[in-house]
Amino acid sequence: METLKTVAYFFGVIAFGMWLFRRSWLEAEIRRNDSSEAPSDQQIRWHIRHLREDMHALVLINYTLLIVVAAAVVFEI
């Protein structure tokens, strides 16, 4: 159980650092996009297609994590 707590702690620290970095990068990206021209229809369609692919990947990852956590709770791993 102690190993699980250690892994969870390090995972939390790394996730928090990534969140902070991502947030500062996103703010800079928003400022840069506000000063540029609007994208074309083809670019918008391309972005929407890739957003759908990303959402599909996230759903699969979240479902897998749900199954792992449920198995850990049920079987007390």
FIPA-410332 format. One record per residue (C-alpha): residue number from 1; residue in one letter; chain; x, y, z. Coordinates in steps of 0.1 Angstrom, whole numbers. Example, Ala and Ser with C-alpha at 12.3 -4.5 7.8 and 13.67 -1.06 7.14 Angstrom:
<sites>
{k:1&r:A&c:A&east:123&north:-45&up:78}
{k:2&r:S&c:A&east:137&north:-11&up:71}
</sites>
This chain:
<sites>
{k:1&r:M&c:A&east:0&north:0&up:0}
{k:2&r:E&c:A&east:29&north:23&up:7}
{k:3&r:T&c:A&east:42&north:18&up:-28}
{k:4&r:L&c:A&east:9&north:28&up:-42}
{k:5&r:K&c:A&east:8&north:60&up:-22}
{k:6&r:T&c:A&east:44&north:68&up:-34}
{k:7&r:V&c:A&east:35&north:63&up:-70}
{k:8&r:A&c:A&east:3&north:83&up:-66}
{k:9&r:Y&c:A&east:22&north:112&up:-50}
{k:10&r:F&c:A&east:48&north:114&up:-78}
{k:11&r:F&c:A&east:21&north:111&up:-104}
{k:12&r:G&c:A&east:2&north:140&up:-87}
{k:13&r:V&c:A&east:33&north:161&up:-86}
{k:14&r:I&c:A&east:41&north:155&up:-123}
{k:15&r:A&c:A&east:5&north:161&up:-133}
{k:16&r:F&c:A&east:4&north:194&up:-115}
{k:17&r:G&c:A&east:36&north:205&up:-131}
{k:18&r:M&c:A&east:23&north:196&up:-165}
{k:19&r:W&c:A&east:-9&north:215&up:-158}
{k:20&r:L&c:A&east:10&north:246&up:-149}
{k:21&r:F&c:A&east:32&north:244&up:-180}
{k:22&r:R&c:A&east:2&north:237&up:-202}
{k:23&r:R&c:A&east:-17&north:267&up:-188}
{k:24&r:S&c:A&east:11&north:292&up:-195}
{k:25&r:W&c:A&east:16&north:278&up:-230}
{k:26&r:L&c:A&east:-21&north:280&up:-236}
{k:27&r:E&c:A&east:-23&north:317&up:-225}
{k:28&r:A&c:A&east:5&north:326&up:-249}
{k:29&r:E&c:A&east:-12&north:307&up:-277}
{k:30&r:I&c:A&east:-45&north:325&up:-271}
{k:31&r:R&c:A&east:-27&north:359&up:-272}
{k:32&r:R&c:A&east:-9&north:349&up:-304}
{k:33&r:N&c:A&east:-42&north:337&up:-320}
{k:34&r:D&c:A&east:-60&north:369&up:-311}
{k:35&r:S&c:A&east:-36&north:389&up:-332}
{k:36&r:S&c:A&east:-38&north:367&up:-364}
{k:37&r:E&c:A&east:-64&north:363&up:-391}
{k:38&r:A&c:A&east:-93&north:339&up:-390}
{k:39&r:P&c:A&east:-86&north:303&up:-403}
{k:40&r:S&c:A&east:-101&north:291&up:-435}
{k:41&r:D&c:A&east:-130&north:266&up:-437}
{k:42&r:Q&c:A&east:-106&north:238&up:-447}
{k:43&r:Q&c:A&east:-85&north:245&up:-416}
{k:44&r:I&c:A&east:-116&north:245&up:-394}
{k:45&r:R&c:A&east:-127&north:211&up:-408}
{k:46&r:W&c:A&east:-92&north:197&up:-403}
{k:47&r:H&c:A&east:-92&north:208&up:-367}
{k:48&r:I&c:A&east:-127&north:195&up:-360}
{k:49&r:R&c:A&east:-117&north:161&up:-374}
{k:50&r:H&c:A&east:-86&north:159&up:-352}
{k:51&r:L&c:A&east:-106&north:171&up:-321}
{k:52&r:R&c:A&east:-130&north:141&up:-327}
{k:53&r:E&c:A&east:-100&north:117&up:-329}
{k:54&r:D&c:A&east:-85&north:132&up:-297}
{k:55&r:M&c:A&east:-119&north:129&up:-279}
{k:56&r:H&c:A&east:-122&north:92&up:-290}
{k:57&r:A&c:A&east:-87&north:85&up:-276}
{k:58&r:L&c:A&east:-95&north:102&up:-243}
{k:59&r:V&c:A&east:-127&north:81&up:-240}
{k:60&r:L&c:A&east:-108&north:49&up:-245}
{k:61&r:I&c:A&east:-81&north:59&up:-220}
{k:62&r:N&c:A&east:-107&north:70&up:-194}
{k:63&r:Y&c:A&east:-127&north:38&up:-199}
{k:64&r:T&c:A&east:-96&north:17&up:-195}
{k:65&r:L&c:A&east:-86&north:36&up:-163}
{k:66&r:L&c:A&east:-122&north:31&up:-150}
{k:67&r:I&c:A&east:-119&north:-7&up:-155}
{k:68&r:V&c:A&east:-85&north:-8&up:-138}
{k:69&r:V&c:A&east:-97&north:12&up:-108}
{k:70&r:A&c:A&east:-129&north:-8&up:-105}
{k:71&r:A&c:A&east:-109&north:-41&up:-106}
{k:72&r:A&c:A&east:-86&north:-27&up:-80}
{k:73&r:V&c:A&east:-115&north:-19&up:-57}
{k:74&r:V&c:A&east:-134&north:-51&up:-63}
{k:75&r:F&c:A&east:-105&north:-75&up:-61}
{k:76&r:E&c:A&east:-86&north:-53&up:-35}
{k:77&r:I&c:A&east:-53&north:-53&up:-55}
</sites>
